[in-house]
């Protein structure tokens, strides 16, 4: 059974950089055979060589031109097209049975939170392709500097966890930049990584929308806390110790540690 990671997160969170850095670490430090799968139809400038590339099937640019769609509609069309061509994906993945797989996903939030096509693709990966996956949800650490950004990130993370129903690790990416945001943080970093009393954070949301949506913010914080599922692990992808700690968690989450060892 192949093992791997499903890497997702909003645009700019560092998914592609993560895939490149993680692949290099797994290959050079742990001696694993790694295959990176690109499922982002908009990413045509990759710093790695993909073993499978959705661009061979469909591209965002092509869809936007032929179907007269904007970027968001184009992404949805591409995922629906992939869903209708899952045999192509399965054939491509069949050659990777001996590899540890990193799946680089598109960054449109609605795809991994509410749209059924992406979930159908993930389900196919699990059941038909027999991949054992752990989800890695990347969130740019700059969100800790603004209460409303962090509350939004936590809600999206929880929604993705519930939608995809995978072993799931939320990651604060670009953790080497955290010192830049300490001056604007309302609490210390443990508050954000452990997702502690969000009600306190919601009460600190400032700006013209703050008072107007105070009850909504408080309700969002309460829902997230009631589930008690969300926490974050800081990651600097260029720091081998930081990456090694995350790999240890992921190996437990997707079962690699039990079946394959280090």
C-alpha positions as CSV (number, residue, x, y, z in Angstrom):
1,X,0.0,0.0,0.0
2,X,1.5,3.4,-1.0
3,X,1.7,6.1,1.6
4,X,1.7,9.8,1.2
5,X,0.5,13.3,2.0
6,X,-2.3,15.4,0.6
7,X,-1.0,19.0,0.7
8,X,-3.6,21.7,0.7
9,X,-4.0,25.3,1.8
10,X,-5.0,28.7,0.4
11,X,-2.9,30.5,-2.3
12,X,0.4,31.7,-1.0
13,X,0.6,29.3,1.9
14,X,3.6,27.6,0.4
15,X,2.3,24.3,-0.9
16,X,4.6,23.9,-3.8
17,X,7.6,25.0,-1.8
18,X,6.6,22.5,0.8
19,X,6.4,19.7,-1.7
20,X,9.9,20.5,-3.0
21,X,11.4,20.7,0.4
22,X,9.6,17.7,1.8
23,X,10.6,15.6,-1.2
24,X,14.2,16.5,-0.8
25,X,14.2,15.8,2.9
26,X,12.5,12.4,2.5
27,X,14.9,11.4,-0.3
28,X,18.2,12.7,1.1
29,X,17.7,12.3,4.9
30,X,15.5,9.2,5.0
31,X,16.3,7.4,1.7
32,X,12.7,7.1,0.6
33,X,11.6,7.0,-3.0
34,X,9.3,10.0,-3.5
35,X,6.9,10.9,-6.2
36,X,5.3,14.4,-6.4
37,X,1.8,14.6,-8.0
38,X,0.7,18.0,-9.2
39,X,-3.1,18.4,-9.1
40,X,-3.0,22.2,-9.5
41,X,-4.2,23.1,-13.0
42,X,-2.9,26.7,-12.6
43,X,0.6,25.9,-11.4
44,X,2.7,25.7,-14.6
45,X,6.0,26.8,-13.0
46,X,7.0,23.9,-10.8
47,X,10.3,23.8,-8.8
48,X,10.1,20.0,-8.9
49,X,9.6,17.4,-11.6
50,X,6.1,15.9,-11.2
51,X,5.6,12.2,-11.6
52,X,2.0,12.9,-12.5
53,X,0.9,16.3,-13.8
54,X,-2.8,17.4,-14.2
55,X,-1.6,19.6,-17.0
56,X,-1.4,16.6,-19.2
57,X,-5.2,16.3,-18.7
58,X,-6.4,19.9,-18.3
59,X,-5.1,23.4,-17.5
60,X,-6.8,26.4,-16.0
61,X,-5.8,28.7,-18.8
62,X,-7.2,26.3,-21.4
63,X,-10.5,26.1,-19.5
64,X,-10.9,29.8,-18.9
65,X,-10.3,30.4,-22.6
66,X,-12.6,27.7,-24.0
67,X,-15.4,27.9,-21.4
68,X,-15.3,31.7,-20.9
69,X,-14.9,31.3,-17.1
70,X,-13.1,33.3,-14.5
71,X,-10.4,31.7,-12.2
72,X,-12.8,30.4,-9.6
73,X,-15.2,28.9,-12.1
74,X,-12.2,27.5,-14.0
75,X,-10.8,25.7,-10.9
76,X,-14.2,24.1,-10.3
77,X,-14.5,23.0,-13.9
78,X,-11.0,21.5,-13.7
79,X,-11.8,19.5,-10.6
80,X,-15.1,18.3,-12.1
81,X,-13.2,17.3,-15.3
82,X,-10.7,15.4,-13.2
83,X,-13.5,13.7,-11.4
84,X,-14.9,12.5,-14.7
85,X,-11.5,11.2,-15.7
86,X,-10.4,9.4,-12.5
87,X,-9.4,6.4,-14.6
88,X,-6.6,8.6,-16.1
89,X,-5.4,9.5,-12.6
90,X,-5.5,5.9,-11.4
91,X,-3.5,4.8,-14.5
92,X,-0.9,7.5,-13.8
93,X,-0.6,6.5,-10.1
94,X,-0.4,2.8,-10.8
95,X,3.3,3.2,-11.6
96,X,4.0,4.7,-8.2
97,X,3.2,1.8,-6.0
98,X,6.7,1.7,-4.6
99,X,6.9,5.5,-4.0
100,X,5.9,7.8,-1.1
101,X,3.5,10.2,-2.7
102,X,3.2,13.9,-2.2
103,X,0.0,15.4,-3.8
104,X,0.2,19.1,-4.5
105,X,-3.4,20.4,-4.5
106,X,-4.9,23.6,-5.9
107,X,-5.4,26.5,-3.5
108,X,-9.0,27.4,-4.0
109,X,-10.6,27.1,-0.6
110,X,-14.0,26.0,-1.8
111,X,-12.5,22.9,-3.4
112,X,-11.4,21.3,-0.2
113,X,-14.2,22.7,2.1
114,X,-17.5,22.5,0.2
115,X,-17.2,21.3,-3.4
116,X,-18.0,17.6,-3.9
117,X,-15.6,17.0,-6.8
118,X,-12.5,17.3,-4.8
119,X,-13.8,15.0,-2.1
120,X,-14.7,12.5,-4.8
121,X,-11.1,12.6,-6.0
122,X,-9.8,12.0,-2.5
123,X,-12.2,9.2,-2.0
124,X,-11.0,7.6,-5.2
125,X,-7.4,7.9,-4.1
126,X,-8.2,6.1,-0.9
127,X,-10.5,3.4,-2.2
128,X,-9.5,2.6,-5.7
129,X,-5.9,3.7,-5.8
130,X,-5.4,2.4,-2.2
131,X,-3.3,5.3,-1.1
132,X,-2.9,5.7,2.7
133,X,-2.9,9.5,3.0
134,X,-2.6,12.2,5.7
135,X,-3.8,15.7,4.9
136,X,-1.4,18.6,5.5
137,X,-3.2,21.9,5.7
138,X,-0.8,24.8,5.3
139,X,-1.7,28.2,6.8
140,X,0.7,31.1,6.4
141,X,2.0,32.2,9.8
142,X,1.3,35.8,9.0
143,X,-2.3,35.2,10.1
144,X,-1.3,35.2,13.8
145,X,-0.7,38.9,13.5
146,X,-4.4,39.7,12.8
147,X,-7.1,38.2,14.9
148,X,-9.7,38.1,12.1
149,X,-7.3,36.3,9.8
150,X,-6.5,33.7,12.3
151,X,-10.1,33.1,13.2
152,X,-10.9,32.7,9.5
153,X,-8.0,30.3,9.1
154,X,-9.1,28.2,12.0
155,X,-12.6,27.9,10.6
156,X,-11.4,26.9,7.2
157,X,-9.1,24.3,8.7
158,X,-11.9,22.8,10.7
159,X,-14.2,22.7,7.7
160,X,-11.5,20.9,5.6
161,X,-11.0,18.4,8.4
162,X,-14.7,17.6,8.6
163,X,-15.2,17.6,4.8
164,X,-12.3,15.3,3.8
165,X,-12.3,13.0,6.9
166,X,-8.6,12.2,6.7
167,X,-5.9,12.1,9.3
168,X,-5.1,15.8,9.4
169,X,-2.3,18.0,10.5
170,X,-2.6,21.8,10.3
171,X,0.7,23.6,9.8
172,X,1.7,27.2,10.3
173,X,4.1,27.5,7.4
174,X,7.0,30.0,7.0
175,X,7.6,29.7,10.8
176,X,11.0,31.4,10.4
177,X,9.1,34.6,9.8
178,X,7.2,34.5,13.1
179,X,9.5,37.0,14.8
180,X,8.3,39.6,12.3
181,X,4.8,39.3,13.6
182,X,5.3,39.1,17.3
183,X,4.7,42.8,17.7
184,X,1.2,42.5,16.3
185,X,0.3,39.2,18.1
186,X,-2.3,39.5,20.8
187,X,-1.0,36.4,22.6
188,X,2.1,34.2,22.7
189,X,2.6,31.6,20.0
190,X,1.3,28.7,22.1
191,X,-2.1,30.4,22.1
192,X,-2.2,30.0,18.3
193,X,-0.7,26.6,18.0
194,X,-2.9,25.1,20.7
195,X,-5.9,27.1,19.6
196,X,-6.8,28.0,23.1
197,X,-9.6,30.4,24.3
198,X,-10.7,31.7,20.9
199,X,-13.4,33.8,22.5
200,X,-10.7,36.1,23.8
201,X,-9.3,36.4,20.3
202,X,-12.7,37.1,18.7
203,X,-13.2,39.9,21.2
204,X,-10.0,41.6,20.0
205,X,-11.1,41.8,16.4
206,X,-10.8,45.4,15.5
207,X,-12.0,47.6,12.6
208,X,-15.4,48.8,11.4
209,X,-16.7,45.2,11.0
210,X,-15.7,44.2,14.5
211,X,-18.6,45.5,16.6
212,X,-21.1,44.7,13.8
213,X,-20.1,41.0,13.6
214,X,-19.1,40.5,17.2
215,X,-21.7,37.9,17.9
216,X,-20.9,36.1,14.7
217,X,-17.2,36.0,15.6
218,X,-18.0,34.8,19.0
219,X,-20.2,32.0,17.6
220,X,-17.5,30.9,15.2
221,X,-15.0,30.7,18.0
222,X,-17.5,28.7,20.1
223,X,-18.1,26.2,17.3
224,X,-14.4,25.6,16.7
225,X,-13.8,25.1,20.4
226,X,-16.8,22.8,20.7
227,X,-15.2,20.5,18.1
228,X,-11.8,20.7,19.8
229,X,-10.0,19.3,16.7
230,X,-7.9,22.2,15.4
231,X,-4.3,22.8,16.5
232,X,-1.2,23.9,14.5
233,X,2.4,22.9,14.2
234,X,4.9,25.6,13.1
235,X,7.1,24.6,10.2
236,X,10.2,26.0,8.6
237,X,10.6,23.9,5.5
238,X,14.3,24.8,5.2
239,X,15.0,23.6,8.8
240,X,15.7,19.9,8.8
241,X,14.8,19.4,12.4
242,X,11.5,21.2,11.9
243,X,10.7,19.0,8.9
244,X,11.8,15.8,10.8
245,X,9.4,16.5,13.6
246,X,6.5,17.0,11.2
247,X,7.4,13.8,9.3
248,X,7.3,11.8,12.5
249,X,3.7,13.0,13.1
250,X,2.7,12.3,9.5
251,X,4.2,8.8,9.6
252,X,2.0,8.0,12.6
253,X,-1.0,9.7,10.9
254,X,-0.9,7.8,7.6
255,X,0.3,4.5,9.0
256,X,3.8,4.6,7.4
257,X,5.5,4.2,10.8
258,X,3.6,1.0,11.5
259,X,4.1,-0.7,8.2
260,X,7.4,0.6,6.9
261,X,9.5,1.9,9.8
262,X,11.6,5.1,9.7
